[in-house]
Amino acid sequence: MIRTENLCKKYGDFTAVNNINLQVEPGEIYGFLGPNGAGKTSTIMMMLGISKPTSGDIYLFGEKVTPNRLDLRHRIGVVPEKHPVGMWSWMTGVEYLSLFAEIYAVDKAEIRIDHLLNRVNLLSVKNKRIKEYSRGMMQKLSIARALLHDPDILFLDEPISGLDPIGIKQIRDLVLEENRDGRTIFISSHLLSEMEKLCQRVGILFGGSLVAEDKMDVLLANLVQDREVIIDLEVIPENIENTIGMLPYIEKVNIKGNTLFITALKNEDIRKELSKFLIGQDLIPLRIEERQVTLEDAFISITRDNLDMFTSMGGKK
């Protein structure tokens, strides 16, 4: 659905995007991550045809994107991070969507608009002027607008920005539902906990380069070098740290209150073995769980490693 080949964008002597090759498969939710200034926005602007690449090519639906391919743009929907509220502020929500429905020649527009407003929980305020909408309401309205013409690809830039927890869940459920219906979704966001819940694959951009790209589970599994098990005990016996530390697969034991934080070298789950050992010491674990590697862990590790590499090569932090 989306493919880039050696995509580059330069602003004078500064390289914002450096030879990016990525591929988004049909029906996939693809997460595009990176710190501020990594080149995410520049990449997305080129994909949308708003900005011209310095070099390289972009393909949508298997066809090369060129300035005259308006037919390809008609098949995408976009939710930008910032909305030009001022120019629409005099309109009501339904008037705003009706304008875009006319531009896209949406069939049975009134029914389609009410359906989408209901899905984003704005149907009751559809006749309220946009200038009275909160940031979160405007975000939901923008998502409804992006879906109006039933696009094949949905680009979302910080789609849950400004939303409260209920709004975040509503949009998350909407994105998952759209994906289940076959829509390909490309998301750029800083909220890594939400990206982890939504995305099947992610690409991590750093310094204009794509430094990691994989399925979510593979990316996280590759970062597991050791395992941390957390155990709550009713009472912490004297010398328990040394006792557990003598086990061959234990690397480190830390104690905080009545909780043990155990780092193990084994690749497999060691909770069963630790439970047996503790019971053999007449200790009953009140809680025993393994800390899971998160997307945030992956993001920090990958970007830190690349920053260290950049610095060692003479770059400046």
C-alpha positions as CSV (number, residue, x, y, z in Angstrom):
1,M,0.0,0.0,0.0
2,I,2.9,2.4,0.8
3,R,6.5,1.9,-0.4
4,T,9.4,4.3,-0.4
5,E,12.7,3.8,-2.2
6,N,15.8,5.7,-1.1
7,L,13.6,8.6,0.0
8,C,15.5,11.8,0.8
9,K,14.7,15.3,1.8
10,K,17.2,18.1,2.2
11,Y,16.8,21.6,3.2
12,G,20.0,23.3,2.1
13,D,22.9,21.4,3.6
14,F,20.6,19.8,6.2
15,T,19.4,16.2,5.5
16,A,16.0,15.7,7.2
17,V,15.2,12.3,5.6
18,N,18.1,10.1,4.6
19,N,17.5,7.2,2.2
20,I,14.4,5.8,3.8
21,N,13.1,2.5,2.5
22,L,9.9,1.4,4.1
23,Q,6.9,-0.8,3.1
24,V,3.4,-0.9,4.6
25,E,1.3,-3.9,3.7
26,P,-2.4,-3.9,2.9
27,G,-4.7,-4.1,5.9
28,E,-1.8,-3.2,8.3
29,I,-1.7,-0.7,11.2
30,Y,1.8,0.7,10.9
31,G,3.3,2.9,13.6
32,F,5.8,5.6,12.7
33,L,7.9,6.6,15.7
34,G,10.8,9.0,16.3
35,P,11.9,11.8,18.6
36,N,11.2,15.4,17.6
37,G,13.3,16.4,14.6
38,A,13.7,12.8,13.5
39,G,12.2,13.5,10.1
40,K,8.7,12.0,10.6
41,T,6.7,15.0,9.4
42,S,9.0,15.6,6.4
43,T,8.5,11.9,5.4
44,I,4.7,12.1,5.8
45,M,4.5,15.4,3.9
46,M,6.3,13.7,1.0
47,M,4.0,10.7,1.1
48,L,1.0,13.0,0.9
49,G,2.4,14.9,-2.1
50,I,2.6,18.1,-0.2
51,S,6.4,18.2,-0.2
52,K,8.6,17.1,-3.1
53,P,11.4,14.7,-2.4
54,T,15.0,15.8,-3.0
55,S,15.5,12.3,-4.4
56,G,13.9,8.8,-4.2
57,D,10.5,7.5,-5.0
58,I,7.1,7.0,-3.3
59,Y,4.6,4.4,-4.3
60,L,0.9,4.2,-3.2
61,F,-1.2,1.2,-4.1
62,G,1.8,0.0,-6.2
63,E,1.8,3.2,-8.4
64,K,4.4,5.9,-8.4
65,V,3.4,9.2,-6.7
66,T,3.8,12.2,-9.0
67,P,2.3,15.8,-8.7
68,N,-0.4,15.0,-11.3
69,R,-1.7,11.8,-9.7
70,L,-4.7,13.3,-7.9
71,D,-6.5,10.0,-8.3
72,L,-4.1,8.5,-5.8
73,R,-4.6,11.3,-3.3
74,H,-8.4,10.7,-3.5
75,R,-7.8,7.3,-2.0
76,I,-6.2,8.5,1.2
77,G,-7.6,10.2,4.3
78,V,-5.5,12.5,6.5
79,V,-5.8,13.6,10.2
80,P,-3.2,16.3,10.8
81,E,-1.7,17.1,14.1
82,K,-2.8,20.7,13.9
83,H,-6.2,21.8,12.6
84,P,-6.8,25.2,10.8
85,V,-9.7,25.9,13.1
86,G,-9.8,29.6,12.4
87,M,-10.9,29.3,8.7
88,W,-13.8,27.1,9.6
89,S,-14.8,28.5,12.9
90,W,-18.0,30.1,11.6
91,M,-19.3,26.7,10.4
92,T,-21.1,24.1,12.4
93,G,-19.7,20.6,12.6
94,V,-22.2,19.2,10.1
95,E,-21.6,22.1,7.7
96,Y,-17.9,21.5,7.9
97,L,-18.3,17.8,7.0
98,S,-20.9,18.6,4.3
99,L,-18.4,20.9,2.6
100,F,-15.8,18.1,2.3
101,A,-18.5,15.6,1.4
102,E,-19.3,17.8,-1.6
103,I,-15.7,18.1,-2.6
104,Y,-15.3,14.3,-2.5
105,A,-18.7,13.7,-4.1
106,V,-19.7,11.4,-1.2
107,D,-22.8,9.4,-2.0
108,K,-25.7,9.8,0.5
109,A,-23.7,12.4,2.3
110,E,-26.2,13.2,5.0
111,I,-26.5,9.6,6.1
112,R,-22.7,9.1,6.0
113,I,-22.1,12.3,8.0
114,D,-24.5,11.3,10.8
115,H,-23.1,7.8,10.9
116,L,-19.5,9.1,11.4
117,L,-20.5,11.8,13.9
118,N,-22.3,9.1,15.9
119,R,-19.2,6.9,15.8
120,V,-17.0,9.7,17.2
121,N,-19.7,10.7,19.7
122,L,-20.3,14.2,18.2
123,L,-23.8,13.7,16.8
124,S,-25.4,15.6,19.6
125,V,-23.2,18.7,18.9
126,K,-23.3,18.6,15.1
127,N,-25.1,21.9,14.9
128,K,-22.7,23.6,17.3
129,R,-20.2,26.0,15.7
130,I,-16.6,24.7,15.4
131,K,-15.3,27.7,17.4
132,E,-17.1,26.2,20.4
133,Y,-15.5,22.8,20.0
134,S,-12.7,21.7,22.4
135,R,-9.4,20.5,21.0
136,G,-10.5,16.9,21.6
137,M,-13.8,17.5,19.8
138,M,-12.0,19.0,16.9
139,Q,-9.7,16.0,16.8
140,K,-12.8,13.7,16.5
141,L,-14.3,15.9,13.9
142,S,-11.1,15.7,11.9
143,I,-11.2,11.9,12.0
144,A,-14.8,11.9,10.8
145,R,-13.8,14.2,7.9
146,A,-10.9,11.9,7.0
147,L,-13.2,8.9,6.8
148,L,-15.9,10.6,4.8
149,H,-14.9,9.4,1.4
150,D,-14.0,5.9,2.6
151,P,-10.3,6.0,1.9
152,D,-8.1,3.0,1.4
153,I,-5.3,4.4,3.5
154,L,-5.8,6.5,6.6
155,F,-2.9,8.7,7.7
156,L,-3.1,9.7,11.4
157,D,-0.6,12.3,12.9
158,E,-1.0,12.3,16.7
159,P,-4.7,11.1,16.4
160,I,-5.4,11.1,20.2
161,S,-3.8,14.4,21.0
162,G,-6.0,16.5,23.3
163,L,-8.4,13.6,24.1
164,D,-9.4,12.5,27.6
165,P,-9.1,8.8,28.6
166,I,-12.7,8.1,27.3
167,G,-12.0,9.9,24.0
168,I,-8.7,7.9,23.6
169,K,-10.5,4.6,24.0
170,Q,-13.2,5.7,21.6
171,I,-10.6,6.6,18.9
172,R,-8.6,3.5,19.6
173,D,-11.7,1.3,19.2
174,L,-12.6,3.2,16.0
175,V,-9.1,2.7,14.5
176,L,-9.2,-1.0,15.3
177,E,-12.7,-1.3,13.8
178,E,-11.6,0.4,10.6
179,N,-8.6,-1.9,10.4
180,R,-10.8,-5.0,10.9
181,D,-12.8,-3.7,8.0
182,G,-9.7,-3.8,5.8
183,R,-8.4,-0.2,6.0
184,T,-4.7,0.3,6.0
185,I,-3.7,2.8,8.7
186,F,-0.4,4.7,9.1
187,I,0.0,6.4,12.5
188,S,2.6,8.8,13.8
189,S,2.4,9.4,17.5
190,H,4.4,10.1,20.7
191,L,2.0,8.1,22.9
192,L,3.9,4.9,22.8
193,S,1.6,3.0,25.2
194,E,-1.2,3.6,22.7
195,M,0.9,2.7,19.7
196,E,1.7,-0.6,21.4
197,K,-2.0,-1.4,21.7
198,L,-2.7,-0.5,18.1
199,C,0.1,-1.3,15.8
200,Q,1.1,-4.5,14.2
201,R,4.4,-3.2,12.8
202,V,6.5,-0.2,13.6
203,G,9.3,1.8,12.1
204,I,11.6,3.9,14.3
205,L,13.2,7.0,12.7
206,F,16.2,8.7,14.2
207,G,18.4,11.4,12.7
208,G,16.5,11.1,9.4
209,S,17.2,7.4,9.0
210,L,15.0,4.3,9.6
211,V,16.9,2.6,12.4
212,A,14.5,-0.2,13.1
213,E,11.4,-1.7,11.5
214,D,9.6,-4.9,12.4
215,K,6.5,-6.6,13.7
216,M,5.8,-5.4,17.2
217,D,6.3,-8.8,18.9
218,V,9.6,-9.4,17.0
219,L,10.9,-6.0,17.8
220,L,10.2,-6.4,21.5
221,A,11.5,-10.0,21.7
222,N,14.8,-9.0,20.2
223,L,15.4,-6.5,23.0
224,V,15.1,-9.1,25.7
225,Q,18.6,-9.8,26.9
226,D,17.6,-10.9,30.4
227,R,14.4,-11.2,32.4
228,E,13.2,-9.3,35.4
229,V,10.9,-11.1,37.8
230,I,9.1,-9.2,40.6
231,I,8.1,-11.1,43.7
232,D,6.2,-9.9,46.8
233,L,6.7,-11.7,50.1
234,E,4.9,-11.3,53.4
235,V,8.3,-11.1,55.2
236,I,11.8,-10.7,53.8
237,P,14.1,-13.2,55.5
238,E,17.6,-12.2,56.4
239,N,20.2,-13.1,53.7
240,I,17.4,-13.9,51.1
241,E,19.3,-11.8,48.6
242,N,22.4,-14.0,48.9
243,T,20.4,-17.2,49.0
244,I,18.5,-16.4,45.7
245,G,21.7,-14.9,44.2
246,M,23.4,-18.3,44.5
247,L,21.0,-19.9,41.9
248,P,23.0,-20.4,38.6
249,Y,20.6,-18.4,36.4
250,I,20.3,-15.3,38.7
251,E,22.3,-12.3,37.7
252,K,21.1,-9.7,40.3
253,V,18.7,-9.4,43.3
254,N,17.4,-6.1,44.6
255,I,15.1,-5.6,47.6
256,K,12.7,-2.8,48.1
257,G,10.4,-3.1,51.1
258,N,8.8,-6.6,50.8
259,T,9.4,-6.9,47.1
260,L,12.2,-8.7,45.3
261,F,13.4,-7.5,41.9
262,I,15.3,-10.5,40.3
263,T,17.2,-10.3,37.1
264,A,17.7,-13.6,35.4
265,L,20.0,-14.7,32.5
266,K,17.7,-17.4,31.2
267,N,15.7,-16.9,28.0
268,E,12.7,-18.9,29.2
269,D,10.2,-18.0,31.9
270,I,11.7,-18.8,35.4
271,R,8.7,-18.0,37.5
272,K,7.9,-21.6,38.1
273,E,11.4,-22.4,39.2
274,L,11.6,-19.4,41.5
275,S,8.2,-20.4,43.1
276,K,9.4,-23.9,43.8
277,F,12.6,-22.6,45.3
278,L,10.9,-20.1,47.6
279,I,8.3,-22.7,48.8
280,G,11.3,-24.9,49.6
281,Q,12.5,-22.1,51.8
282,D,9.1,-22.0,53.5
283,L,8.3,-18.7,51.7
284,I,5.0,-18.2,49.9
285,P,5.0,-15.6,47.1
286,L,2.1,-13.2,47.4
287,R,2.8,-12.0,43.8
288,I,5.2,-13.2,41.2
289,E,5.2,-11.6,37.7
290,E,7.6,-10.9,34.9
291,R,8.2,-7.4,33.8
292,Q,7.4,-7.2,30.1
293,V,9.5,-5.2,27.6
294,T,7.4,-2.4,26.3
295,L,7.5,-0.3,23.1
296,E,8.8,2.5,25.2
297,D,11.7,0.3,26.3
298,A,12.4,-0.5,22.7
299,F,12.2,3.1,21.5
300,I,14.5,4.4,24.3
301,S,17.0,1.5,23.7
302,I,17.1,1.9,19.9
303,T,17.4,5.7,19.9
304,R,19.9,5.7,22.7
305,D,22.1,3.2,20.8
306,N,22.0,5.3,17.7
307,L,22.7,8.5,19.6
308,D,25.8,6.8,21.1
309,M,26.9,5.7,17.6
310,F,26.3,9.1,16.2
311,T,28.3,10.7,19.0
312,S,31.2,8.2,18.7
313,M,31.5,9.2,15.0
314,G,32.0,12.8,16.0
315,G,28.5,14.1,15.9
316,K,27.1,16.5,18.5
317,K,24.3,15.7,21.0
